[in-house]
Every structure is written in C-alpha cells, then in structure tokens.
Amino acid sequence: MNKMIDSHIHLDHYSDEEIELILTSLDEGYCEKLISVSYDLKSCKRNLKLANKHVEVMSAFGFHPEQELPSEHTIKELFSWMEKNKDRMVAIGEVGLPYYFRTENKSTIKHEAYIELLDAFLKLASQWDKPVILHAVYDDAPIVCDLLEKHYIQNAHFHWFKGDNVTIERMIRNGYYISITPDVLYEQEIQELVKKYPLEQLMVETDGPWPFEGIFTGKMTEPKMIHESISVIAELKKEEITKIYKTIYGNTKNFYRI
C-alpha cells in the first residue's frame, strides 16, 4: 500500500474519542500526515494543541467563511494570536468567501466585508510566506483568483473546488492546487474536474467530519477513505495507481513543505 496525506480535515470538529480512533488508525491506513484546518480562534487553539501532541497533525489557522463575520475586535484577536503562533502553522486556512451562506442569506450578507477579510488573510500569507487553503467555489472563485494575483500568491490550495471552465483554466495556468474528496466516487462534476486538472496539481482530502454518500453512507469520515478516491482518480486519469499515489503524495509534501 502506498502512503498518502489528508490535505484537508477539520480534526478539531471530531469528538475526543473519534480523534483517538483516527490517529491510532493512521498507520493501518498508510496516512502519514493530516492537515487540520481551523474554523475560528477557538478552533485554531484546539488544532495547535492537537499538533503539539501528535506529530502526524499539521495545523492551519484561519476563519471559515461560511458563517457570520466576526467583530473587528475578534478579527484583531485572531490575527494577533496567529502572528504569535505563525511558526507552528503549516498554512493559513481555511479562508475564503461564503458562497453557500450568502446563497441562503442573500439579503443580509455583506459580500464586500468578506472580501476585505480574505484580502487581509492573503496579505498575511504573503508577508509570512505561508501557503493558503481556500474555500472558493462557483462565482466566488474568480474573485479569489483576483486577490491571489494581487498579492502575487502562487501557493494556493482550493479545497473541494467547483467552478466553470474559464476559472479552471486560469487556476491551472497560475499553478494553483485543488484537492479531491471521496465524493469523486459518485459525483460527475468532480469526476470531470479530475479529468481536466493536471495530476501534478492534485491533492486528496476528506474534509472530515463532513459525511459522504454511496459506499460511505452512515460511516464516520476518516482518512482511509482516501484510498478509494485515489483508485477512482487513477481510473479517470487512465494511469497506474502507483503513479497516482506517488505524484499526489509528492505534490502534498512539496506544497506544505513537510
């Protein structure tokens, strides 16, 4: 079995018992590292504790956009904490724009405020020379590309990406990475994305504890599910599975400098 890395998981969102189960089964699942992304300051602090305790966990700090914006005081507190702990984070993330939250709350969401917050995160990523993990889908993706280009950021990882062909081509040209979730087993949109996107710019993720369907229905999302994803990616790319494992593993290690 070949090694892999879960490039995007919300480990801090699992219960203590589930975290223990996931971590103790990593060797069995040939998962070398977990990139655990953060939701807010509380989440950042828990991820840092997990990373300090477990060598397999690499923490990323940020503010997930699919929620109400924090107060100015809370943002300053988060940025200050991140600066003090920047040497302990592998990336800034998860950050981005609130596509789903905005769709559900059209009349109350101030999109410009979210864009300004993301711009501030990207400025820090540029200053601190950190990769950035992005939540940016559909209409939001071109806006995020604009901001990345503004800050001359190339080390961008779009997790669970969905978008139009023009944006996909732009992301490929700019050298941005995407990561594929277990829904590649049953979602045609994701399968088509895998066919289009260069293998050299692909990673894999679970986005756990987000649940999946098909053969994963009713199961706790965990890193070993990625092996099924890689098998499907190999079929879609019409490549030997050993090459898919080796390339994706190398992509992830190089991107996150681990």
C-alpha positions in Angstrom: 0.0 0.0 0.0 1.3 3.5 -0.9 1.4 6.4 1.5 -0.9 9.4 1.4 -1.7 12.6 3.2 -5.1 14.0 4.1 -4.7 17.6 2.8 -7.8 19.0 4.4 -9.6 17.8 7.5 -11.3 19.5 10.5 -9.8 17.2 13.1 -10.8 19.6 15.9 -14.5 19.1 15.0 -14.4 15.4 15.9 -15.0 14.2 19.5 -12.0 13.2 21.6 -12.9 9.5 21.1 -13.1 9.9 17.3 -9.8 11.8 17.2 -8.1 9.0 19.1 -9.6 6.4 16.7 -8.5 8.4 13.7 -5.0 8.9 15.0 -4.4 5.3 16.1 -5.5 4.0 12.7 -3.3 6.2 10.6 -0.5 3.6 10.3 -3.0 1.0 9.3 -4.4 3.3 6.7 -1.0 4.4 5.4 -1.8 8.0 6.1 1.4 9.9 7.0 0.0 13.4 7.9 -3.2 15.3 8.4 -3.5 19.0 7.5 -6.1 20.1 10.1 -7.7 23.4 9.1 -9.3 25.8 11.5 -12.8 27.4 11.7 -12.2 30.3 14.1 -9.9 31.3 17.0 -11.2 28.6 19.3 -10.7 26.1 16.5 -7.1 27.4 15.9 -6.2 26.9 19.5 -7.5 23.3 19.6 -5.7 22.4 16.4 -2.5 23.8 17.8 -2.9 21.6 20.9 -3.5 18.6 18.6 -0.4 19.4 16.6 1.7 19.8 19.7 0.6 16.5 21.0 0.6 14.4 17.8 3.4 14.6 15.2 1.1 13.4 12.5 -1.1 16.6 12.8 -0.1 19.7 10.9 -2.2 22.7 11.9 -3.5 25.6 9.7 -5.0 28.7 11.2 -7.8 30.9 9.8 -11.5 31.7 9.7 -14.0 29.6 7.8 -16.1 32.0 5.6 -19.4 30.0 5.7 -20.6 31.8 8.9 -21.3 35.3 10.3 -18.4 37.7 10.2 -16.6 38.2 13.4 -16.4 41.5 15.1 -13.5 43.8 14.5 -12.1 43.0 18.0 -12.4 39.3 17.3 -10.5 39.6 14.0 -7.7 41.6 15.6 -7.5 39.0 18.4 -7.3 36.2 15.8 -4.6 38.0 13.7 -2.6 38.7 16.9 -2.8 35.1 18.0 -1.8 33.8 14.5 1.2 36.1 14.4 2.4 34.8 17.8 2.0 31.2 16.5 2.8 31.6 12.9 5.9 29.3 13.2 3.6 26.5 14.3 1.2 26.6 11.4 1.8 24.9 8.1 -0.6 27.2 6.2 -3.3 29.9 6.6 -6.7 28.3 6.3 -9.4 27.7 6.0 -10.2 31.1 4.5 -12.3 32.2 1.5 -15.7 33.5 0.6 -19.2 32.4 1.8 -20.9 31.1 -1.3 -23.4 28.8 0.4 -24.0 31.1 3.4 -24.6 34.0 1.0 -27.0 32.0 -1.1 -29.1 31.2 1.9 -28.9 34.7 3.3 -28.9 37.0 0.3 -30.5 40.0 1.9 -28.2 40.1 5.0 -24.7 39.2 3.7 -22.3 42.0 3.0 -20.1 40.3 0.5 -17.5 43.1 0.4 -16.8 42.7 4.0 -15.9 39.0 3.5 -13.7 40.0 0.5 -11.9 42.5 2.7 -11.3 39.9 5.4 -10.0 37.4 2.9 -7.7 40.2 1.5 -6.3 40.7 4.9 -5.6 37.0 5.3 -3.9 36.9 2.0 -1.8 39.9 2.9 -0.6 37.9 5.9 0.1 34.8 3.8 2.3 36.9 1.6 4.1 38.6 4.4 4.7 35.3 6.3 5.4 33.2 3.2 2.7 30.7 4.1 0.6 28.6 1.7 -3.1 29.4 1.8 -6.0 26.9 2.0 -9.1 28.3 0.2 -12.9 27.8 0.3 -13.9 29.4 -3.0 -16.4 27.9 -5.3 -18.5 28.9 -8.4 -19.0 32.7 -8.6 -16.5 33.4 -5.8 -13.6 31.6 -7.4 -12.7 34.3 -9.9 -12.8 36.9 -7.2 -10.4 34.9 -5.1 -8.1 34.4 -8.1 -8.0 38.2 -8.5 -6.9 38.6 -4.9 -4.3 35.9 -5.2 -2.9 37.6 -8.2 -3.0 41.0 -6.4 -0.8 39.6 -3.7 1.4 37.5 -6.0 0.5 34.3 -4.2 1.1 31.1 -6.1 0.9 28.6 -3.2 -2.9 28.4 -3.2 -4.9 25.2 -2.4 -8.5 25.3 -3.4 -10.2 22.5 -1.4 -13.3 20.8 -2.8 -13.3 23.1 -5.7 -16.3 23.6 -8.1 -16.4 26.2 -10.9 -16.5 27.0 -14.6 -14.0 26.0 -17.3 -12.6 29.5 -17.7 -11.8 29.7 -14.0 -10.4 26.1 -14.0 -8.1 27.1 -16.9 -7.0 30.2 -15.1 -6.2 28.3 -11.9 -4.2 25.7 -13.8 -2.1 28.5 -15.5 -1.5 30.1 -12.2 -0.2 26.8 -10.7 -2.9 26.6 -8.1 -3.7 23.2 -6.5 -7.0 21.5 -5.8 -7.9 18.6 -3.6 -10.4 15.8 -4.3 -12.8 14.4 -1.7 -14.4 11.0 -1.5 -17.4 12.2 -3.5 -15.3 11.6 -6.6 -16.7 8.1 -6.4 -20.2 9.3 -7.3 -20.3 13.0 -8.3 -19.9 13.5 -12.0 -18.9 17.2 -11.6 -15.9 16.2 -9.5 -15.0 13.4 -11.9 -15.0 15.8 -14.8 -12.8 18.2 -12.8 -10.3 15.4 -12.2 -10.1 14.7 -15.9 -9.4 18.3 -16.6 -6.9 19.2 -13.9 -3.2 18.2 -14.2 -2.2 15.4 -11.9 0.8 17.5 -10.9 -1.6 20.0 -9.2 -3.8 17.5 -7.4 -4.1 16.6 -3.8 -6.6 14.5 -1.9 -8.7 15.3 1.2 -11.6 14.1 3.4 -12.9 17.4 4.7 -14.0 15.3 7.7 -16.1 15.1 9.6 -18.3 16.0 6.6 -20.3 12.9 5.7 -20.3 11.2 2.3 -22.7 9.1 0.4 -22.5 5.9 -1.7 -20.4 3.3 -0.1 -19.6 5.7 2.7 -23.2 6.3 3.8 -23.6 6.2 7.6 -19.8 5.9 8.1 -17.6 8.3 10.0 -15.4 10.2 7.6 -11.8 9.2 8.1 -8.5 9.4 6.1 -8.5 5.8 5.0 -11.4 6.7 2.6 -8.9 8.5 0.5 -7.6 5.2 -0.9 -11.0 4.8 -2.6 -10.6 8.3 -4.0 -7.2 7.6 -5.4 -8.4 4.4 -7.0 -11.1 6.4 -8.9 -8.6 9.1 -9.8 -6.3 6.5 -11.4 -9.3 5.2 -13.4 -10.2 8.7 -14.6 -6.7 9.7 -15.4 -6.0 6.3 -17.0 -2.8 6.0 -15.1 -1.2 3.3 -13.0 -2.4 3.7 -9.4 1.2 3.6 -8.1 2.0 6.7 -10.2 -1.2 8.5 -8.8 -0.1 7.7 -5.2 3.4 8.8 -5.7 2.6 12.1 -7.5 -0.2 13.2 -5.2 1.9 12.3 -2.1 4.8 14.3 -3.5 2.5 17.2 -4.5 1.2 17.5 -0.9 4.6 17.3 0.7 6.1 19.9 -1.6 3.1 22.2 -1.3 3.1 22.1 2.5 6.9 21.9 2.8 6.7 18.8 5.1 
